[in-house]
Amino acid sequence: MAVIRGREKKSGGEIFTASMADIVFLLIVFFVLTYNTEVDRTQVDLPETWVRKNIPKKAAVISISSPDQGEVVRVSTGEEMSLPVSTDEEVITFASTVVAQDPAKEFIIKADADVHYQKVDAVLDALKQSKVKVIFLLSDQKTVDG
């Protein structure tokens, strides 16, 4: 303590910030572990169905947008953002690569209700050529009025 003109100088209050770093680190770890990314944000108007079946969360997604948007085909492994592809050969290449890494990988086709069936059939053929074993067709479920 310093002595100034016969008086002792009192030290100011201190805030200990050593534990603040621990708290911030725990918050960062919490948010990183609980953050859920949406891999395919293609907006489609799904066809309706009465059938209900849960689909796997980490399945690969192939989405086909409406003819108004040019029937753009986008692909995703289920763990990363979707990317557009322009030809059926690119769909075959993508699916073959995914199946080579995980032969039991499920695929989801997410097509707009207005998409021509020929386009969906071409994607299905591409997946069959790539040796995909499980394919889901995503739809919007109707509710049963009781």
C-alpha positions as CSV (number, residue, x, y, z in Angstrom):
1,M,0.0,0.0,0.0
2,A,1.3,3.4,-0.9
3,V,1.5,6.1,1.7
4,I,0.4,9.6,0.5
5,R,0.8,12.5,2.9
6,G,0.3,10.4,5.9
7,R,-2.6,8.4,4.7
8,E,-2.8,5.0,3.2
9,K,-4.0,4.8,-0.4
10,K,-6.6,2.1,-0.7
11,S,-6.5,-0.1,-3.8
12,G,-9.6,-0.1,-6.0
13,G,-11.9,-3.1,-6.3
14,E,-10.8,-5.8,-8.6
15,I,-12.8,-8.2,-10.7
16,F,-11.2,-11.6,-11.2
17,T,-11.8,-12.7,-14.8
18,A,-9.9,-16.0,-14.7
19,S,-13.2,-18.0,-14.4
20,M,-14.8,-15.9,-17.2
21,A,-12.6,-17.6,-19.8
22,D,-13.9,-21.0,-18.6
23,I,-17.5,-19.9,-18.8
24,V,-17.0,-18.5,-22.3
25,F,-15.3,-21.7,-23.4
26,L,-18.2,-23.8,-22.0
27,L,-20.7,-21.7,-23.8
28,I,-18.8,-22.0,-27.1
29,V,-18.6,-25.8,-26.7
30,F,-22.3,-25.9,-25.9
31,F,-23.4,-23.9,-29.0
32,V,-21.1,-25.8,-31.3
33,L,-22.5,-29.2,-30.1
34,T,-26.1,-28.1,-30.2
35,Y,-26.0,-26.2,-33.5
36,N,-28.0,-28.0,-36.2
37,T,-27.4,-27.1,-39.8
38,E,-30.0,-27.4,-42.5
39,V,-28.3,-29.0,-45.4
40,D,-31.0,-28.5,-48.1
41,R,-33.0,-25.3,-48.1
42,T,-34.6,-25.7,-51.5
43,Q,-38.2,-24.5,-51.3
44,V,-40.6,-27.1,-52.8
45,D,-44.3,-27.7,-52.7
46,L,-44.4,-31.4,-51.9
47,P,-47.1,-33.7,-53.2
48,E,-49.5,-34.9,-50.5
49,T,-49.8,-38.4,-49.2
50,W,-51.6,-40.4,-46.5
51,V,-48.5,-42.6,-45.8
52,R,-46.3,-41.7,-42.8
53,K,-42.8,-43.0,-42.4
54,N,-39.8,-41.5,-40.6
55,I,-36.8,-40.7,-42.7
56,P,-33.2,-40.9,-41.5
57,K,-31.6,-37.6,-40.5
58,K,-28.2,-38.1,-42.2
59,A,-29.6,-39.4,-45.5
60,A,-28.3,-37.9,-48.7
61,V,-30.8,-35.4,-50.3
62,I,-31.5,-34.8,-53.9
63,S,-34.0,-31.9,-54.4
64,I,-35.7,-30.9,-57.7
65,S,-37.2,-27.4,-57.7
66,S,-40.4,-26.5,-59.6
67,P,-40.5,-25.9,-63.4
68,D,-41.0,-22.2,-62.6
69,Q,-37.5,-22.2,-61.2
70,G,-36.1,-24.3,-64.1
71,E,-36.2,-27.7,-62.4
72,V,-32.8,-27.2,-60.8
73,V,-31.4,-30.4,-59.3
74,R,-29.4,-30.0,-56.0
75,V,-27.5,-32.7,-54.2
76,S,-26.3,-33.0,-50.6
77,T,-24.6,-35.8,-48.7
78,G,-26.8,-35.0,-45.7
79,E,-23.9,-33.5,-43.8
80,E,-23.1,-30.5,-46.0
81,M,-24.9,-27.8,-47.9
82,S,-26.5,-28.8,-51.2
83,L,-24.9,-28.0,-54.5
84,P,-26.6,-27.7,-57.9
85,V,-25.9,-30.2,-60.7
86,S,-26.7,-29.8,-64.3
87,T,-26.7,-33.3,-65.8
88,D,-27.8,-36.8,-64.9
89,E,-24.2,-37.9,-65.2
90,E,-23.3,-35.6,-62.3
91,V,-26.0,-37.1,-60.2
92,I,-24.6,-40.6,-61.0
93,T,-21.1,-39.4,-60.1
94,F,-22.3,-37.9,-56.8
95,A,-24.3,-40.9,-55.8
96,S,-21.5,-43.3,-56.8
97,T,-19.1,-41.4,-54.6
98,V,-21.5,-41.4,-51.6
99,V,-22.2,-45.1,-52.0
100,A,-18.5,-45.9,-52.3
101,Q,-18.0,-44.2,-48.9
102,D,-21.1,-45.8,-47.3
103,P,-22.8,-48.6,-49.2
104,A,-25.9,-48.5,-46.9
105,K,-26.4,-44.7,-47.3
106,E,-30.1,-43.8,-47.7
107,F,-31.2,-41.2,-50.3
108,I,-34.1,-38.8,-50.2
109,I,-35.7,-37.4,-53.3
110,K,-37.4,-34.1,-52.6
111,A,-39.3,-33.0,-55.7
112,D,-41.8,-30.2,-56.1
113,A,-45.3,-31.2,-56.8
114,D,-45.2,-29.5,-60.3
115,V,-42.0,-31.3,-61.4
116,H,-42.5,-33.4,-64.5
117,Y,-42.3,-37.1,-63.7
118,Q,-39.7,-37.7,-66.4
119,K,-37.2,-35.6,-64.3
120,V,-37.9,-37.6,-61.2
121,D,-37.6,-40.8,-63.2
122,A,-34.2,-39.7,-64.6
123,V,-33.0,-39.1,-61.0
124,L,-34.3,-42.5,-59.9
125,D,-32.5,-44.2,-62.8
126,A,-29.3,-42.3,-61.9
127,L,-29.6,-43.6,-58.3
128,K,-30.2,-47.1,-59.5
129,Q,-27.1,-47.0,-61.8
130,S,-25.1,-45.8,-58.8
131,K,-26.2,-49.0,-56.8
132,V,-28.2,-47.0,-54.2
133,K,-30.1,-49.5,-52.0
134,V,-32.7,-47.3,-50.1
135,I,-34.5,-44.4,-51.7
136,F,-37.2,-42.3,-50.0
137,L,-39.6,-40.0,-51.9
138,L,-40.4,-37.0,-49.7
139,S,-44.0,-35.9,-49.5
140,D,-46.3,-33.7,-47.4
141,Q,-48.5,-35.8,-45.2
142,K,-52.3,-35.1,-45.1
143,T,-53.8,-35.3,-41.7
144,V,-56.8,-37.6,-41.1
145,D,-59.9,-35.8,-39.8
146,G,-61.5,-37.8,-37.0
